[in-house]
């Protein structure tokens, strides 16, 4: 879940797994896979960072490998 803020200042949590698109019109609009839309005060970049943090926290991308060279 990621925390986002409505334009009226009230924050809520959104399940990032259901986000289909994020657009700016210029307000940031998040569209879920079920078609529901949310207009939020955060920027697209901040929402993207929160989504990536969420995915990492649930190990959605697996473990980060460091130094994975040929030898």
FENGI-V282080 format. One record per pair of residues at least 4 apart in sequence whose ideal C-beta (glycine too) atoms are under 7 Angstrom apart, sorted by the first residue. I is the first residue (numbers start at 1). J is the second residue. D is the distance in Angstrom with one decimal. If there is no record, write none. Layout:
I/J/D
I/J/D
This chain:
1/13/4.3
1/14/6.6
1/15/5.7
1/16/6.8
1/54/6.9
2/13/6.8
2/14/5.7
2/16/4.9
2/50/4.2
2/51/6.2
2/54/5.3
3/11/5.6
3/13/5.5
4/11/6.7
4/12/6.5
4/14/5.5
4/38/6.8
4/40/4.4
4/42/5.8
4/47/6.9
5/9/6.6
5/11/4.6
5/40/5.8
5/41/4.7
5/42/6.3
6/10/4.9
6/40/6.4
7/27/6.8
7/39/5.9
7/41/5.8
14/30/6.9
14/38/6.7
16/51/4.7
16/54/4.6
18/32/4.6
18/33/5.1
18/34/6.9
19/30/5.8
19/32/6.2
19/51/6.6
20/31/5.2
20/32/6.1
20/33/4.9
21/31/4.6
22/28/6.6
22/30/5.4
22/44/5.2
22/47/5.4
22/48/6.9
23/29/5.1
24/28/5.4
24/44/5.5
25/29/5.7
27/39/5.0
28/40/5.1
28/42/5.9
28/43/6.1
28/44/5.6
28/47/6.3
29/37/5.7
29/39/5.3
30/37/6.9
30/38/4.7
30/40/6.3
30/47/6.8
31/37/5.1
32/36/4.7
42/46/4.4
42/47/5.3
43/47/7.0
44/48/6.2
45/49/6.5
46/50/6.4
47/51/6.3
48/52/6.4
49/53/6.3
50/54/6.3
51/55/6.3
52/56/6.4
53/57/6.3
54/58/6.7
55/60/3.8
55/61/5.7
56/61/6.6
59/63/6.9
